[in-house]
Amino acid sequence: MKNKFILGMAVATLALTACKDDDKKSENTVSLDNDIKAAVEQYVPNVIYTTYNDLATESNELYELLAAAAEKGVDALTQAEIDAICAKFLQARQSWEESEAFLFGAATDFGIDPHIDTWPLDVEALAVALSNTDQVDSLRSENGIAYASGKLGAELLGFHGIEFILFRNGQNRTVEALRSNEDDEAFNGKTVTGAQELIYATAVAGDLRDNCFRLSVSWNPDAPEAWQDRCEELDVPVSMTGSGKTYGENMLGAAKAGSTYATWQETMSDILVAGCSNICNEVANVKMGNAHNGGDVNYIESPYSKKSFQDFIDNILSIKYSLYGKAGATTPESNSIINVLKSYNYNGVTNLQDKLKASVDALKACQNEGAFVDIYDYDVVQDAMDVINELDEELNKAAQWIVKQ
């Protein structure tokens, strides 16, 4: 009887200990869920909504400046006005590049990314289009934006078509250049005026603006009413298929019925992998890799403004802001993905932050070296590619760790 009593006590003790361990694990899971939820609630409005709001505002301002310039005419334009248009372009361009750590969602589902950011620009096709007076008249018409959107094709749309009109050899276009006929070698034998180029740039900027409005509206249910009205006028989808929710509502509703995110860990993993890791891979192995490795030596993202490496820096900063919980952040917000990793003693968090900083530093070294046209000839480019791939590895390790908790 004594032995049976002792055995029974031992079994009961083991069962009690197991229950306590399960309770502790359950408490930790609930705590982690709450902390990830708080980080996502910080991230969605303060990174995604803010960045897309800036992008939509700036692209609208760019369109208005170009429309005013086209209306005024090149003979009456001043260099200061052209410089202001160029500055606004670069501002909108920065906001776009700083959004590329969250291309998942509307930017991909609605094909907005390739529509507004395909390169290289097909300059030969542009020369044909702009030397066709009927096409230019269509771009000038009341329906010019719709014509550009539906007829020109991705290789003539978006940022890079506008970039060609506004910049050459890393400098703002001059008044004198726009008052003369286009002299790019692709235009040999064709007569295209600066006035025609501004008509084209205006229509393309209107299409760019419309797509940036759509990005904001698709994520933020409280996007400005005027932007929502424009999307309704265009009759384009702005909500997730089947749910009627914005992408922001879907992410903020994680772990609830109707959300595509079953758990908060899944949400955080998607931010790290589908968002941050995805742009890491693109910067290192596509944007830089295609040219550096000789696969396509002309695969230069921003050849006319010569801002390619600034584009890449802004891409990495989009990762930083996503991890830190605020657009433009220099230190992590209290409710941020980085602080979740720190709070739960993820041992790779220091490596992650180090590789993040090293990636930006390596891209700045490329700028300082002057790597641009002969991007494939510079050792610093390979160095930058290597460290960005290391950052990619750290992002994936963090995602793998979080889903196991």
C-alpha positions in Angstrom: 0.0 0.0 0.0 2.8 2.4 0.9 4.5 1.8 -2.5 1.2 2.4 -4.4 0.7 5.6 -2.4 4.2 6.9 -3.2 3.7 6.0 -6.9 0.4 7.8 -7.0 1.9 10.9 -5.4 4.7 10.8 -8.0 2.3 10.6 -10.9 0.2 13.4 -9.4 3.3 15.6 -9.0 4.4 15.0 -12.6 0.9 15.8 -13.8 0.8 19.0 -11.8 4.2 20.0 -13.0 3.2 19.3 -16.6 0.0 21.4 -16.1 2.1 24.3 -14.7 4.5 24.1 -17.7 1.5 24.2 -20.1 0.0 27.1 -18.2 3.3 28.9 -18.3 3.6 28.2 -22.1 0.1 29.4 -22.6 0.7 32.6 -20.6 3.9 33.2 -22.7 1.9 32.7 -25.9 -0.8 35.1 -24.9 1.8 37.6 -23.9 3.6 37.2 -27.2 0.4 37.5 -29.1 -0.5 40.7 -27.3 3.0 42.2 -28.0 3.0 41.3 -31.7 -0.5 42.7 -31.9 0.7 46.0 -30.4 3.6 46.1 -32.9 1.4 45.5 -35.9 -1.0 48.1 -34.6 2.0 50.5 -34.5 3.3 49.4 -37.9 0.2 49.5 -40.1 -0.8 53.1 -39.5 2.6 54.6 -38.8 4.6 52.9 -41.6 2.2 51.8 -44.3 -0.6 54.4 -44.0 1.9 57.2 -43.5 4.1 56.2 -46.4 1.3 55.7 -48.9 -0.3 59.0 -47.8 3.0 60.8 -48.5 3.3 59.0 -51.8 -0.2 59.8 -52.9 0.1 63.5 -51.9 3.5 64.0 -53.6 2.5 62.2 -56.8 -0.6 64.4 -57.0 1.5 67.5 -56.5 3.9 66.2 -59.2 1.0 65.8 -61.6 -0.3 69.3 -60.9 3.1 70.9 -61.5 3.5 69.0 -64.8 0.0 69.9 -65.9 0.6 73.6 -65.2 3.9 73.5 -67.0 2.4 71.8 -70.1 -0.4 74.4 -70.0 2.0 77.3 -69.7 4.2 76.1 -72.5 8.0 75.5 -72.6 8.7 79.0 -74.0 7.3 80.6 -70.9 8.8 78.1 -68.3 11.6 79.1 -66.1 14.5 76.9 -64.9 13.2 77.4 -61.3 9.9 75.9 -62.3 11.6 72.9 -63.9 13.8 72.5 -60.9 10.7 72.5 -58.6 9.1 69.7 -60.7 12.3 67.7 -60.6 12.5 68.1 -56.8 8.9 67.0 -56.4 9.6 63.9 -58.6 12.5 62.9 -56.4 10.4 63.4 -53.3 7.6 61.1 -54.6 10.3 58.7 -55.8 11.7 58.4 -52.3 8.3 57.7 -50.8 7.8 54.9 -53.4 11.1 53.3 -52.7 10.5 53.5 -49.0 7.3 51.6 -49.5 8.9 48.6 -51.1 9.3 46.6 -47.9 5.5 46.2 -48.1 4.8 45.4 -51.7 2.7 42.5 -50.5 -1.0 43.4 -50.7 -2.4 45.9 -53.1 0.8 46.8 -54.9 1.2 43.2 -56.0 -2.4 42.0 -56.1 -3.5 44.8 -58.4 -0.3 44.9 -60.5 0.5 48.4 -59.4 4.2 47.8 -58.8 5.0 46.8 -62.4 2.6 49.3 -63.8 4.4 52.3 -62.2 7.9 51.0 -61.8 9.0 48.9 -64.7 12.5 49.5 -66.1 14.5 49.9 -68.3 12.3 52.5 -70.1 11.7 51.5 -73.8 13.2 54.7 -75.2 12.9 53.4 -78.8 9.2 52.8 -78.3 8.8 56.2 -76.6 10.4 57.9 -79.7 7.9 56.2 -81.9 5.0 57.2 -79.6 5.9 60.8 -79.3 6.6 61.3 -83.0 3.1 60.1 -83.7 0.9 63.3 -83.6 -2.3 61.3 -83.1 -0.8 59.6 -80.0 0.3 63.0 -78.6 -3.1 64.5 -79.3 -4.7 61.6 -77.4 -2.3 62.2 -74.5 -3.3 65.9 -74.6 -7.0 65.2 -74.6 -9.4 65.2 -71.7 -9.0 61.5 -71.5 -5.2 61.6 -71.8 -4.6 59.9 -68.4 -6.8 57.0 -69.3 -5.2 56.8 -72.8 -1.7 56.6 -71.2 -2.8 54.0 -68.7 -4.5 51.7 -71.2 -2.4 52.2 -74.4 1.2 52.9 -73.6 2.2 49.8 -71.7 4.3 49.4 -68.6 7.6 50.1 -70.4 6.5 53.6 -71.1 4.6 54.3 -67.9 5.4 55.3 -64.3 8.4 56.9 -62.7 10.9 56.1 -65.4 9.0 57.6 -68.3 8.7 60.8 -66.3 12.4 60.5 -65.2 13.5 60.5 -68.8 11.7 63.8 -69.5 13.0 65.6 -66.3 16.6 64.4 -66.0 19.6 63.6 -68.1 23.0 62.5 -67.0 22.1 63.0 -63.4 21.1 66.6 -63.8 17.8 68.4 -64.1 16.7 69.1 -67.7 17.4 72.7 -68.7 14.9 75.1 -70.2 17.0 75.3 -73.3 16.8 71.5 -73.8 13.0 71.5 -73.5 12.7 74.4 -75.9 14.6 72.3 -78.5 13.9 69.1 -80.2 14.7 65.8 -78.3 18.3 64.8 -79.1 18.5 61.3 -77.5 20.0 58.9 -80.0 16.8 56.8 -80.0 15.0 59.8 -81.5 17.3 60.1 -84.5 15.3 60.8 -87.6 12.2 61.8 -85.5 11.1 65.3 -84.5 9.8 65.5 -81.0 9.5 68.8 -79.1 9.8 69.5 -75.4 6.2 70.6 -75.5 5.2 67.1 -76.7 7.4 65.5 -74.0 5.6 67.6 -71.3 2.2 66.5 -72.6 3.4 62.8 -72.3 4.9 63.3 -68.8 1.7 65.0 -67.6 -0.5 62.1 -68.7 1.8 59.5 -67.3 2.1 61.5 -64.0 -1.7 61.5 -63.8 -1.8 57.7 -64.1 1.0 57.5 -61.5 -1.1 59.6 -59.2 -4.2 57.5 -59.7 -2.3 54.3 -58.8 -0.8 56.0 -55.7 -4.3 57.1 -54.6 -5.3 53.4 -55.1 -2.5 52.2 -52.9 -3.5 54.4 -50.0 -7.3 53.7 -50.4 -6.6 49.9 -50.6 -4.8 49.9 -47.3 -6.4 52.7 -45.3 -10.1 52.8 -44.7 -9.8 56.5 -43.7 -7.9 57.6 -46.8 -9.0 61.1 -48.0 -12.4 61.1 -49.5 -11.2 62.7 -52.7 -8.8 59.8 -53.3 -11.6 57.3 -52.7 -13.9 59.2 -55.1 -11.2 59.1 -57.8 -10.8 55.3 -57.4 -14.6 55.0 -57.6 -14.6 57.2 -60.7 -11.9 54.9 -62.3 -14.0 51.8 -61.2 -11.0 49.9 -59.9 -11.0 47.4 -57.1 -9.6 48.7 -53.8 -10.6 46.0 -51.4 -9.5 42.4 -50.8 -11.3 39.9 -53.0 -14.2 38.3 -51.2 -14.0 40.3 -48.0 -14.7 43.9 -48.8 -11.9 44.8 -46.3 -9.0 47.0 -46.9 -5.6 45.4 -46.6 -5.0 47.4 -43.4 -8.2 46.1 -41.8 -7.3 42.6 -42.8 -3.9 42.8 -41.1 -5.1 44.6 -38.0 -7.9 41.9 -37.7 -5.4 39.0 -37.5 -6.5 35.9 -35.6 -10.1 36.9 -36.1 -12.7 35.3 -38.4 -12.4 36.8 -41.9 -8.8 37.7 -41.7 -6.3 35.9 -44.0 -3.9 35.9 -41.0 -4.7 33.0 -38.7 -2.3 34.1 -35.9 -0.3 37.2 -35.0 2.9 35.2 -35.4 1.9 34.6 -39.0 1.3 38.3 -39.5 4.8 39.2 -38.2 6.4 36.5 -40.3 4.7 37.9 -43.4 6.0 41.4 -42.7 9.5 39.9 -42.3 9.5 37.6 -45.3 6.9 38.6 -47.9 7.8 42.2 -47.2 11.3 42.9 -45.9 13.1 39.7 -47.2 11.5 40.1 -50.6 12.9 43.6 -51.2 16.3 42.4 -49.9 16.5 39.7 -52.5 15.3 42.1 -55.2 17.9 44.8 -54.4 20.8 42.4 -54.1 20.1 39.9 -56.8 17.9 41.7 -59.3 18.3 45.4 -59.1 22.1 45.2 -58.6 22.8 41.6 -59.5 21.5 41.7 -63.1 23.9 44.5 -64.0 26.8 43.5 -61.8 26.9 39.9 -62.8 26.7 40.8 -66.5 23.3 39.3 -67.1 22.0 42.6 -68.3 24.5 45.5 -68.1 21.7 48.0 -69.0 19.5 46.9 -66.1 20.0 50.2 -64.3 16.9 51.4 -62.3 17.2 55.2 -62.5 19.7 55.9 -65.3 18.6 59.5 -66.1 18.6 60.9 -62.6 21.4 58.6 -61.6 19.7 57.9 -58.3 19.8 54.1 -58.5 21.9 53.7 -55.3 19.7 56.2 -53.5 16.7 54.1 -54.6 18.4 51.0 -53.0 19.2 52.9 -49.8 15.6 53.9 -49.5 14.6 50.3 -50.1 16.7 49.2 -47.1 15.3 52.1 -45.1 11.9 50.8 -45.8 12.9 47.6 -44.0 14.3 49.6 -41.1 11.1 51.6 -40.7 9.1 48.4 -40.8 11.2 46.9 -38.0 11.3 50.1 -36.0 7.5 50.8 -36.3 7.5 54.3 -37.8 8.3 55.9 -41.2 11.5 57.9 -40.8 12.4 56.3 -37.5 16.0 56.4 -36.3 15.4 54.3 -33.1 12.8 51.6 -32.5 9.3 52.6 -31.2 8.4 51.0 -27.9 5.8 48.8 -29.8 7.9 47.6 -32.7 9.0 44.3 -34.2 12.6 44.9 -33.1 11.5 45.3 -29.5 9.3 42.2 -29.6 12.4 40.3 -30.7 14.4 41.8 -27.9 11.7 41.3 -25.2 11.5 37.6 -25.9 15.3 37.2 -26.0 15.7 36.3 -29.7 19.5 35.9 -29.9 19.7 37.1 -33.5 18.4 40.6 -32.9 21.8 42.2 -32.7 22.9 40.5 -35.9 19.8 41.7 -37.6 20.3 45.3 -36.6 24.0 45.2 -37.5 23.3 43.8 -41.0 20.6 46.5 -41.5 23.1 49.3 -40.7 25.9 47.5 -42.7 23.6 47.3 -45.8 23.0 51.1 -45.8 26.7 51.8 -45.2 27.7 49.5 -48.1 25.3 51.2 -50.5 26.6 54.6 -49.5 30.1 53.2 -50.2 28.9 52.4 -53.7 27.7 56.0 -54.1 31.0 57.4 -52.9 32.9 55.1 -55.3 30.8 56.5 -58.2 29.4 53.1 -59.1 26.6 53.7 -61.6 26.9 53.2 -65.3 29.6 50.5 -65.0 27.8 49.0 -62.0 29.2 45.5 -62.8 32.9 46.7 -62.6 33.0 47.8 -59.0 34.0 45.5 -56.1 32.0 47.7 -53.7 28.9 46.6 -55.5 29.6 42.9 -54.8 30.3 43.8 -51.2 27.0 45.5 -50.9 25.2 42.6 -52.5 26.8 40.2 -50.1 25.9 42.2 -47.0 22.3 42.7 -48.2 22.0 39.0 -48.7 23.2 38.5 -45.2 20.5 40.9 -44.0 18.0 38.7 -45.9 19.2 35.6 -44.0 18.8 37.4 -40.7 15.2 38.5 -41.6 14.3 34.9 -42.5 15.9 33.5 -39.3 13.9 36.0 -37.2 10.7 34.9 -39.0 11.4 31.2 -38.5 12.0 31.9 -34.8 8.8 33.8 -34.3 6.6 31.1 -35.8 8.0 28.5 -33.4 7.2 30.5 -30.3 
